[in-house]
Amino acid sequence: MTTDAEIQNALPALASGNVAVITGGASGIGLAAAKRLAAMGLKIVLADIGGARLDETAGAVATNAGASAVLAVATDVSKADELDRLAEKAFGAFGDVSLLMNNAGVGNNPGKPWENRDAWKRLLDINFWGVVHGVEAFVPRMLAAGRPGLIVNTGSKQGITTPPGNLAYNVSKSGVKTFTEGLAHALRNEPGANIAAHLLIPGFTFTGLTEGATEKPAGAWTGEQVIDFMLASLVRGDFYILCPDNEATRPMDEKRMAWAIGDIIENRPALSRWHPDYKEAFAAFMER
């Protein structure tokens, strides 16, 4: 595991005393990030839907950072004005923000493309627009501060290989991928900017979105493992933080992704990986 000293030497944005804002911070990957960063000496702003869970999380993180170094702000990321309010509170309480993790997300399945418009809109408003709202609220202030900064947006492998099962979720995470790629390019070309954007792509992770699981499945990583991998990837300067898990190795993920883009190149049917006519060809491709 990359040590805290190695991380902070390589990444000035994560220096002790700096400020991290984490949406979806009351559980899963967000909570794991908050605890690790607090232990590294950062001040933590936790944003999540309000209630007892957020309060309890703030107390748990405060055991690492001290109560005065943790701020919990009830936030619905689907609403731009609430992200603006979050930014006001974060900058007002702690000063310049060095790390923004746009991590909030939901995984409920609203159904087929022609069903449940309101549920589709709600999922996209949280998973995609929540990221956009976070960037809009924080990046201008981070740029104005002129300090080293990091933005990490949580995507998903489902936004790349787009497997059948939850189309709305896939659409939202595909949007996050494309948006974050464009954000990284824009920041790279912004005069005087010292902020880098990165796409976190978790594997099978035991979080609040793990449907039907009351304990960690054997194939899943913990949120803590994801954050350890994320920090090591940031030290390397990786834009795509492609996490393995206990079932899928990186070579497996690479082949699945290569097959997915091959649908376009080879003019195969959409989602041919799950098409009966291509079952044997895909299996052979994976075995090569």
C-alpha positions in Angstrom: 0.0 0.0 0.0 1.2 3.5 -0.8 2.1 5.3 2.4 0.6 8.6 3.4 4.0 10.2 3.2 4.5 9.0 -0.4 1.0 10.2 -1.3 1.4 13.7 0.2 4.9 14.1 -1.3 3.5 13.4 -4.8 0.2 15.2 -4.4 0.3 18.6 -2.8 -3.5 18.8 -2.9 -3.6 16.1 -0.3 -1.3 17.8 2.2 -2.2 17.8 5.8 -4.5 20.7 6.7 -6.0 20.9 3.2 -9.7 20.5 2.6 -11.6 17.6 0.9 -15.2 17.7 -0.1 -16.9 14.4 -0.6 -20.5 13.9 -1.9 -22.1 10.6 -1.0 -19.8 10.7 2.0 -22.0 8.9 4.5 -21.4 5.3 3.2 -19.4 3.1 1.0 -16.5 4.5 -1.1 -17.3 8.1 0.1 -17.1 7.1 3.8 -13.9 5.1 3.2 -12.3 8.2 1.5 -13.4 10.5 4.3 -11.8 8.3 7.0 -8.6 7.8 5.1 -8.1 11.4 4.2 -9.0 12.5 7.7 -6.3 10.2 9.1 -3.9 11.9 6.7 -4.7 15.3 8.4 -7.2 16.8 5.9 -10.2 18.7 6.9 -13.4 16.9 5.6 -16.7 18.2 4.3 -19.2 15.4 4.1 -22.2 15.9 1.9 -25.1 13.4 1.7 -28.8 13.2 2.2 -29.4 14.5 5.7 -30.4 12.4 8.6 -29.0 10.2 11.4 -26.7 8.4 9.0 -24.9 11.6 8.0 -24.6 12.7 11.6 -23.2 9.3 12.7 -20.7 9.3 9.8 -19.5 12.8 10.8 -18.9 11.5 14.3 -17.0 8.4 13.0 -14.8 10.6 10.8 -14.2 13.0 13.6 -12.5 10.2 15.6 -9.7 10.5 13.0 -9.7 14.2 12.4 -11.2 15.9 15.4 -14.7 17.4 15.6 -13.5 20.8 14.5 -12.0 19.4 11.2 -15.3 17.7 10.0 -18.3 19.5 8.6 -21.4 17.6 7.6 -23.8 19.3 5.2 -27.1 17.7 4.2 -27.1 18.0 0.4 -29.3 16.7 -2.5 -26.8 16.8 -5.4 -29.6 16.7 -8.0 -30.2 20.4 -7.0 -27.7 22.9 -8.2 -28.6 25.4 -5.5 -27.8 22.9 -2.8 -24.3 22.3 -4.3 -23.8 26.1 -4.4 -24.8 26.1 -0.7 -22.4 23.3 0.0 -19.6 25.3 -1.6 -20.4 28.4 0.5 -20.3 26.3 3.7 -17.1 24.5 2.8 -15.2 27.6 1.8 -16.7 29.5 4.6 -15.8 27.0 7.3 -12.3 25.8 6.1 -11.1 28.0 3.2 -9.8 26.8 -0.1 -10.9 23.3 -1.2 -8.1 21.1 -2.6 -10.0 17.9 -3.4 -13.5 17.5 -4.7 -14.9 13.9 -4.9 -18.2 13.9 -6.8 -19.2 10.5 -5.5 -22.9 10.6 -4.8 -25.0 8.1 -6.7 -27.9 5.7 -6.7 -28.4 2.3 -8.3 -32.1 1.8 -8.4 -33.4 0.4 -11.7 -36.2 2.4 -13.2 -36.8 -0.2 -15.9 -37.1 -0.2 -19.7 -36.3 2.7 -21.9 -40.0 3.5 -22.3 -41.0 3.2 -18.7 -41.0 5.4 -15.6 -39.8 8.7 -16.9 -39.8 10.3 -13.5 -37.6 7.6 -12.0 -35.2 7.8 -15.0 -34.9 11.6 -14.5 -34.3 11.2 -10.8 -31.5 8.7 -11.3 -29.9 10.9 -14.0 -30.3 14.0 -11.9 -28.3 12.4 -9.1 -25.7 10.3 -10.9 -24.9 12.6 -13.8 -26.2 16.1 -13.0 -24.9 15.8 -9.4 -21.4 15.6 -10.9 -22.0 18.6 -13.2 -23.5 20.6 -10.3 -20.4 19.8 -8.1 -18.0 21.0 -10.8 -20.0 24.1 -11.5 -20.1 25.0 -7.8 -16.5 24.3 -6.9 -14.2 24.5 -9.9 -14.4 28.3 -10.5 -13.4 28.9 -6.8 -10.7 26.3 -7.0 -9.3 27.9 -10.1 -9.4 31.3 -8.5 -7.4 30.1 -5.5 -4.5 29.1 -7.8 -3.6 26.1 -5.6 -3.0 22.5 -6.6 -6.3 20.7 -6.7 -7.8 17.3 -7.6 -11.3 16.4 -8.8 -12.3 12.8 -8.7 -15.6 11.8 -10.3 -17.0 8.3 -9.6 -17.9 6.5 -12.7 -18.5 2.8 -13.3 -17.4 -0.1 -15.6 -21.1 -0.2 -16.5 -20.7 3.2 -18.1 -18.1 1.6 -20.4 -19.2 -1.9 -21.2 -22.9 -1.0 -20.6 -24.2 -4.5 -19.7 -28.0 -5.2 -19.8 -29.8 -4.9 -16.5 -30.0 -1.3 -15.6 -29.9 0.9 -18.6 -30.6 4.2 -16.7 -27.6 3.6 -14.5 -25.4 2.8 -17.5 -26.5 6.0 -19.3 -25.7 8.1 -16.2 -22.2 6.6 -15.8 -21.5 6.8 -19.5 -22.3 10.5 -19.2 -19.9 10.9 -16.2 -17.1 9.2 -18.1 -17.5 11.5 -21.1 -18.0 14.6 -18.9 -14.9 13.9 -16.9 -12.8 13.3 -20.0 -13.8 16.7 -21.3 -13.3 18.3 -17.9 -9.7 16.9 -17.7 -9.0 18.4 -21.2 -10.5 21.7 -20.3 -8.5 22.0 -17.1 -5.3 20.9 -18.8 -5.8 23.8 -21.3 -6.9 26.4 -18.8 -4.2 29.1 -18.4 -2.7 29.0 -14.9 -4.7 26.0 -13.8 -3.1 23.5 -11.4 -6.1 21.2 -11.1 -6.4 17.7 -12.5 -9.6 15.7 -13.0 -9.7 11.9 -12.7 -12.3 9.2 -13.3 -12.7 6.6 -10.6 -14.0 3.3 -12.0 -14.7 0.9 -9.2 -15.1 -2.8 -9.7 -17.5 -4.9 -7.7 -17.5 -3.1 -4.4 -19.5 -3.7 -1.3 -21.3 -0.4 -0.7 -24.8 0.9 0.0 -25.6 0.2 -3.6 -24.8 -3.5 -3.3 -28.3 -4.9 -3.8 -29.5 -7.7 -1.5 -26.1 -8.0 0.4 -26.0 -7.6 4.1 -22.3 -8.7 4.3 -19.5 -8.3 1.8 -19.7 -10.9 -1.0 -16.4 -12.8 -1.5 -16.0 -11.3 -5.0 -16.3 -7.7 -3.9 -13.7 -5.2 -2.7 -14.3 -3.0 0.3 -14.5 0.7 0.0 -11.2 0.9 1.8 -9.5 -1.2 -0.9 -11.0 1.1 -3.6 -9.6 4.2 -1.9 -6.1 2.6 -1.4 -6.1 1.8 -5.1 -7.4 5.3 -6.0 -4.6 7.0 -4.0 -1.9 4.9 -5.5 -3.3 5.6 -9.0 -3.4 9.4 -8.3 0.3 9.2 -7.3 1.0 7.6 -10.7 -1.0 10.3 -12.4 -3.6 7.9 -13.9 -6.7 9.6 -15.3 -8.6 6.3 -15.6 -8.6 4.7 -12.1 -9.7 1.3 -13.2 -10.1 -0.9 -10.1 -10.0 -4.6 -10.1 -11.9 -6.7 -7.6 -11.8 -10.3 -6.3 -13.5 -11.6 -9.4 -12.3 -9.4 -12.3 -8.6 -8.7 -13.0 -7.4 -5.8 -15.0 -6.7 -8.0 -18.1 -10.3 -9.3 -17.9 -11.7 -5.7 -17.8 -9.4 -4.6 -20.6 -10.7 -7.5 -22.8 -14.3 -6.8 -22.0 -13.9 -3.1 -22.8 -12.0 -3.9 -26.0 -14.9 -6.2 -27.1 -17.4 -3.4 -26.4 -15.6 -0.9 -28.6 -15.2 -3.7 -31.2 -18.9 -3.7 -31.7 -18.5 -0.4 -33.5 -15.3 -1.3 -35.3 -16.5 -4.7 -36.4 -20.1 -3.6 -37.1 -21.5 -6.2 -34.7 -25.0 -5.9 -33.2 -25.3 -3.6 -30.1 -24.2 -5.4 -26.9 -23.0 -8.4 -28.9 -21.3 -9.8 -25.8 -24.8 -10.8 -24.7 -26.1 -11.7 -28.2 -26.6 -15.5 -28.6 -24.9 -15.4 -32.1 -21.7 -14.1 -30.5 -21.5 -16.1 -27.3 -18.8 -18.5 -28.6 -16.8 -15.7 -30.3 -16.7 -13.7 -27.1 -15.7 -16.7 -25.0 -12.9 -17.4 -27.5 -11.8 -13.8 -27.4 -11.6 -13.8 -23.6 -9.6 -17.1 -23.6 -6.9 -15.8 -26.0 
